[in-house]
């Protein structure tokens, strides 16, 4: 029920449209009742001809209809009266379907709006989560929640709106008419239909758990597909096609088996409901037939009309049963989505966060500690970075260099201690303002499947082409861009696949130049490039670093030599610090890194 309430919460903004949907559905059901009820007068004409029936124990309303029909026969003849009644039936059916169409027309935008809202909320939430969240999560799982789970919820939304409003209306109105015609016979309906419903409902109880497992398998399969496409070069280089095929096949087989189980349970509902429906109809036929033969409250024609009305409530009961199963599946999908929506966004603005528009004199790290789970990454880091200075971070892999620089733009928050910008803790600033002051160029150039222009202007809201060209010149990128057929409108492909490694990196540098941040974080991006590309990218980096405060994860000895201070990290602690010459004289970790050519 909690998940149903959650779905209703998403629908609540459309109360007016839902009320109109209710009215149209009600009219559709009423006209359907009229069209079915018109069969009884037809049967009266066919069975009795012009003979007016004797007064019956029926309520006055039905007696008045009978009298009206035979007045019509007296005035127009039986055949003409039959034609008039048939026209009335067609009219009622047409009106029923008109209002049914209108109700569905009203429903479609509501359903699509709910799905749009869910997708937006989920994507916005993903953007708000800290980078650490994605360390333990597979992209395929998140993609599955954005696609397949949303589709499962779409079925649930349809069930809640369409089935849980229109079908109960149909059942209530048709049952009321049946009770009006024959109270005693309708008693059997109330006895047998709930029993049938309970039997059918048992089938759906295990659907939620099975559906959740199905979505998990699908998420894992999507993750394998995403990893294979991303790492296709490695897969082929190591002849790993068979390995990836086996992984995919195993997950695909697991998904095949669990979906077969779900289908077996779901499809059991329809034949069970049909068997129960035929059983109930047979019992009603037997009981109602006795009433007719004993000259009770029913005549032959009204009994057939009664049976016709009853057949119209069988499908609504079946639809309610199917909707319940779908709702179980949608509930499992909604739970998986809420697993993301309910994650706390730890990197967020304080209620009274300050605006920061400039960087004046220094960044200071005071007794900074950072742990990821139980694993300590940084321990008691104390460091001051004056404005305009270049600080180089060196150390073995896993020493904590990348984590330290990630703390400054608040990709993570410190576990204890504090980082101050111009004497104020970073947590007191608005995150958006803080990150506008910081440019980041990573070792892995990240480009989006868009034009070169849009990749350079990322996050700026757009810039005139002249400024973009100036940024590209500083990044040594303008010349190769001009040689492209579409120049700055050239599509870079998925993850920049249509460009070389050096071209991709220079575009990311141009992006940082256009942003023009006073603080620059560089995970030196030349270590994986060929010699010519490395030279051009290094020239671009040198241009970018001018007149800025730079924090560099250094891989090149030339960068380290030019740094104002070198920080040597070892197992999350500052082991050594100083300039190049003084650290060499210490004969410590730094000297070993140089001798081992960790710094080239």
N, C-alpha and C positions, 0 to 999 in steps of 0.2 A: 504493500500500500504506500510505503514511503516513496517509492520510485514513481508510482502513479501520480502522487501529489507533486513530485518534481516535474513531471511532464505537464501537469496542469498549470504549474507555475510558469512554464514557458509559454503556455497558451493564453494565460490570463490577460495579456495586453490586448487581446482581440475579442473582448466581451461582446461588443456590438455586432461584429461579424458572426460570432458564434450564436448570438440570439437570432439573427436573421437566418442562419443555417437551420436553427431549431424550428423556426416558423415554417420555412419552406419544406423541411422534412415532415413536419406535422401535416401540412396541406397535402403532400405527396401520399402520406399514409391514409388520410381521410378519403382522397379521391380513389385510392386503391380499394378501400373498403366499399365505397359506393359502387365501383365497377364490379366487385365480387358480389355485393349484395343485389345487384341488378339481375343476377342469374336466377334468383328465386322467382321474380315475376315472369321471366322467360319460361321457367319450368312450369309455372302455373298455367300459362297459355298453352304450352305443349301438352301437358298432362290433362288439363280440364277443359281446354277449348273455350267455348263460350259459357260453360256452366259455372255459375257463380258459387264459390265454396260456401259451405255452411259456416255459421259463426263458430269460431274456435276459442280456445283458452289463451290464445296469444294476447299479448298486450295490445292496447288500442292502436299503437303506432303501426304495427305490422298489419293489423286488420284494416287500417285506413289505406295503407299502400295497396293491399289486395283489392279493396273497393275501387281505388283510383285506376288500377290496371283494368278491371272489368268494365268500368265506365268508359275507359279508352277503347276497349274491344267493342262495346255497344255502339260507340260513335263512329269508329273507323274500320271495324272488322278485325278479326283475329290476326290475319296476315299483316295488315297495315300496322296494327298495334305491336306485333313482333318486330317489324322493321324499325318503328320508333324506339323501342327498347334497345335494339342493337346499336342504333345511332348514339343513344345515351351512353351505352357501355363504351363505345369507341371514344366518345367525348371525355368521359371520366378517365379512361386509360391515358389519353393524350395529355390531359391536365396533370395526371399523376407523374408522367414522365417529364413534363415540362418543369414542374417544381423539383423533381429529383435532379434534373440537369442543373437547375439554378443552385440547388444546395451544394452539389459537387463543384460547381463553378466558384462558389463562395469559399469552399473548403480548400481548394488548391493553393491560393496565395497564403492562407494561414499555415498550411503544412510547409510550404517552401520558406516562409518567413521564419518559422521555428528552426528549420535546418540551417538557414543562413545565420541566425543568432547563435546557434550552438557552434557552428564552424568558427565564427568570429570570436566568440568567447574562448574557444579552445586555442586558436592561433594566437590571440592576444596574451593568453596565459602562458603559452610556450615562450613567447618573446620576453615575458617578464621574469621567467625563472632564471636563477643563476647558472653560470656555465657548469658548475659542479654537478647540477642535476643530470646533465646529459652524459656525464662520465659513466654512470651505471645503467643508462637507458639505451636501448637499441633504436636506431632511427626507424627500422622497419615496424617496430611495435607502435611508435608514435604515429607513423603514417597509416597503420591499420586503424588506429582510433579515429584519425581524421577522415577516413574513407568508409571502411566496412562497418565500423560501429555506428557511424552517423546514418548509414543506410538502414541498419537494423532499427534504429530509433525512428526513422521515417515510417516504417511499417507500424510501429507502436503508436505514433501520432495519428496515423490514419485510423487505427483501431479505436483509440480513445475518442476521437472526434466523430468519425463516421459510424462505427458499429455501436459504440456505447451511448450514442444519442439516438440515432435513427431506429436501431433494432429494438431497444426497449419500448420506444414509442409504438412501433408496429405491433409488438406483442401485447402491450397494454390495451391499445385501441381494439384490436381484433378479438382479444379475449373478452373485453367488455361487451362487444357485439354478440359473441357466442353465449356469454352468460345471460344476456338479454333474451336471446332466442330460446335457450334451454338451460336453466340453472342446474338441473339435476345431472344432465350429461356433462356439463362443464366441470362438475366436481371431479370427474375422472381425470380431466386434464391436470388439475392441481395435484392429483395424487401421483400420476405416472411421469409427468414431465420433469419435476425436480429429481426423481429417482434416476431418470435417464441422464439428466445434466450432471449429477454427482458421479455417475459411472464414467462419463466422457471426461469430466474434469480431472480424474485421477491420472489420465494420460499425460497431462501437461505439467505435472508436478516436478518431474526430473528434467524438464527442458532447460531451465535456467542454468543449472550446473553444466550440463552438456554443451549448451550454447557458449558459455564462457570459455570452456576448454577449446571449443572450435575456434573462437576468435584468437586465443593464445597461439594455437598452431598456425593460424593464418598470419599472425604478426611475425612469428619466427620465420615463416616461409618468405614473407616480404623482405625481412632483414637479409636473408641469404641472397635473394635476387639483387637487392641494393648493393650488398658487399661484392657480389660477383661482377656487376656492371661497373662499379667504381674501380675494382682491382683487376679488371680484365687483362691488363698487360702482365701483371704478376701471375695470374692464373695460367696464361698461355706460356709464359717464360719458364714456369716450373712444371709444365705438363700436368697441371692440377685440375684439368677439366673433369676427369673421372671422379676425383675427390669431391668437387663441388656438386657434380651430378648426383652422387650418392647421398650427400647431405640433403639436397633438394628433394630427391625421390623419397627419402625416409619421412621427411616432414609432409610431403604431399600425400603419402600413404596414410600417415596418421590422421591428416585432415579428412581424407577419403572415408576412413573407418568411422570417425566420430560423427561426420555429417550423415552417413548412412544410418547410424543409430538415432540421430535426431529426426531424420526423415521418417524412419520406421514408426517412431512414436507419434510424430505429427500426423502422418497419413492414416494412422489407426483411428483418429477421431472421426473422420468422415464416414467410413463404413459402419463404425459403431453407432454413430448418431442415426444413420439411415435404418439400420436394423431396429434400433429402439423406436424410431419414428413409425416404421411399418407396424411394429408391435402395438404401439399406442393406437394407431389408426384402426387396426383390426379390432382392438377392444372397443373403441368408440363405435365402430360399425356394428358390432354385435349388440352393445348396449343400446345404441340409438335405434337400431332396427327393431328391437323389442318394444321400444316406446312407440314407434310408428305402427307396428302391427297390433299393438294393444290400444291404438287410438288415443295415445297420450297427448302431450303438449306439442308434438311434432307431426307435421304431415310429410309425405314423401318428398315434396319439392323443398320444403324448408330444411329437411334433414340433409339433402344433397347440398343445398346452399351452406349449411352448417359445416359439412365436411370440406367444402371449397374454402371457407374461411379458415378452417383449421390448417389446411395445407399451406396457407400463407404465413403461418407462424413457425413452421418447421425450419425453413431456411434461416430466419433470424436467430433461432436457438443454435443452429449449426454455426452461423457466423460469430455468435458470441463465444462459442467454444473455441473456434479458430483464433478469434481475436485475443482470447485469454492466453493461448499458447504463444502467439506473436508478442504479446505484452511481456511474457516471461523472457523471451529472447531479447526484446528491446530493453528490458530492465537490466539484464546482464551487461548489455552494451553500454547502457547509461552509467552503470557502476564503474566500468573501465574508463569512461570519459571523466567521471567525477574523481577518479583517482588522480588525474592531472589537475582538474579544476580546484581541488581541495588542497593541493600542495601549497604550502606557505611560500610566498615570494620573499625571501630573506633580504634581498637587496632592494630596498624601497626608501622613499623619502620619509623623514620624520614629519610630524604634523606642522612643525614650525621651521622647516628646512630653510636655510639661507640661500640666497642667489649669489653665485660667484661668476664674475665676468672676466676676470684677469688673474694672472699669476705675477706676484710682485717680488718675492725674495727667496723662498726656500720650501723644499719638501723635507719633512722629518719623520723618520720611523723610530718610535720609542717602544722598546721592549716588546717588539712584535712577535707573536707566536701564531702559528697556523697549523691546524690538524684537520685531516680529512678522515672522519670516523675516529678510529683508534690510532691511526697512523699519524705521527708527528712529522710535518713537512718542514716547518721553519721554527727555530727556537731562539728566543731572545735576540732579535735583530735590532740593532741600533745604528742608524745611518742618517746623515744629513746631506741633502743634495741642493747646493746653492743654485740660484737662478743663473742660467748661462753656462753652467758647467756640464761636462760629460762624465758620466760614471759608467765604468765597464764592469759587468758581472761575469766572472769566469768560474769554472769548476767542472767536475766530472758530471756525466749524465746522472740525473736523479738527485743532484745536490740541492735543488730548490730554486734555481734561477728563474724559470718561467713562472713559478708560483709567486715569487716575490714581485715581479713586475705586474702580474695580474691583480695584485692587491691595490695598486695605485689608481687604476680606473674603476675600482670596485667590481671587478668581475667576480671576486670573492671578498668576503669581509674577514678581518682578522679574528682569530679565536680569542685572543687577549692582546693587551697593549693598544697602541693607537698610531695612526698615520695622520700627520697634520700638513695641511697646505696653508702656508702663510700664517701658521700658529693656530689654525682652527681644524678640528677633527674632520676628516672627510665625511663622516656620517652626518655631520650637521649641514652639509651642502646638498643642494638638489642634484641628484645623480645625472640628470640630463645636462645641467650646467657644467658639472665637473668633467664629464666626458667630452664636452666641446673644447676644453682646454688641452686635450690629450690626443695625439695621433699615434696610431699603432701600425707598424709594418712588420708582418710576421715572416717566418722562414718559408711557410707554405702560402703562396699568393692565392688569395680567395677572390675569384671573380664569379659574377652571376651571369646566367644565360641571357644576356642583353647586349646593348651596343657598347662600344668603347666609351662614348660620351656619358652614357648613364652609369657606367661603372666608375668613371672618374668623379662624377658629381654625386655619388652615393651619399645620402644623408644630408645633403646641402639644400635640398628642395629645388635644385637646378641652378645653373650659372650660365652666363653668356659665353658663347663659343670662344671669344677672345681670351677670357680668363682661363678657360679650360686649356687652350693652346699654350698659354704662358706656363701653366702648371706642367703640361706635358714636355715643354722645352727644358724646364728645370730638371725633370725626371729623365731626360735623354730619350723621350718616347715619341716626340713630335715627328721626327723624320720617318720612322718606320710606319707610323700611323698614316702619314701622307701617301705612302706607297701602296696602301690598301685601296681596293677599288671603291669602297664606300667611305673611306677615310674614318672620321669619327663616328659615323653611323654603321660601321662594320659590326656584325654580330660576332661575339667572341666564342659562342658555343657553350656547351655544358661544362661548367668549371673552367672555362677559358681554353677548351681543348683545341680551338682553331689557332691558337697562338703558341709560340715557343715559350720555354720557361723564362728566359730573359725578358721577353715582351710582356708576359704576365706580371712579372715582378715590377717592371718599370711603370706599368699602369697603376699598380697598387701604390707605388711611390708618388705618382702624379696625383692620386686620390688624396694622399696625406698632404702634399704641397698645396692643393686647392683648399683644403681645410685650414691650412696655415695655423697649426696649434703651437702654443708657446712651449709645450712639453711633448717630447717625442720618445716613444718606446720602440726600440729596434731589436728584434730577434734576427741578428744579421743574416741577410737573405742571399748571400752569395756562395755559401758552402756547397750547394748542390748544382751549381751552374758550370757550364763550360768556360774556358779561359776568356774568350772574347765577350761572352755575355756577362761574365763576372766583372770584367773591367768596366763595361758600360753601366752596369747596375751599381758598382761601387762609386763611380763618378756621380751617379744620380743621388746616392745616399749621402755622399760628402756635400753635395749642394743642399740637400734637405736638412742636414744637421747644422748648417750655418746659422748663428744667432739664436739657437734654441737650447733649452735644457734637455739633455739627452741621457737616457738610461739604456745601455746597450748590452744585450747578451752577446758577448764577443766570441767570435770564432777565428778572427784574423788578427795576427800579431800587430799589423799596422794600425788597426783600430785601437788595440790595447795601448800601444805606445803613445798615441795621441790623447788618450783619456786623461782627465784631470785627476781621477782616483780610480784605482782598480780594487774591486771587492772580490775576494776569493771565498767561495762558499764550499763547505764540506759537510755533508750529512745535515743540511738545514741550518748550519751555524756559520757565522763569519769567522773563518780560520785565519785569514791574513788580509791586510789592506795597505795600500800605499801606491807609489808610482812604479813604473816598470823596473827601473834600476834598483830601487830599494828592495823590491820583492825578490829580484834575482839574488841579491846579496844575502837574503834570509835563508837561502838554500832549502826552502820548504815546498809546499804543494805547488805554488806557482812555478817554481823552477822545474819541478817534475813535469808539469803540463807543457812547458816550453820544450823541454828535452824530448818528451814523447810526441811532440808535434801535434798536441791537441790544439795549440795555437800556432797557426801556420804563417 
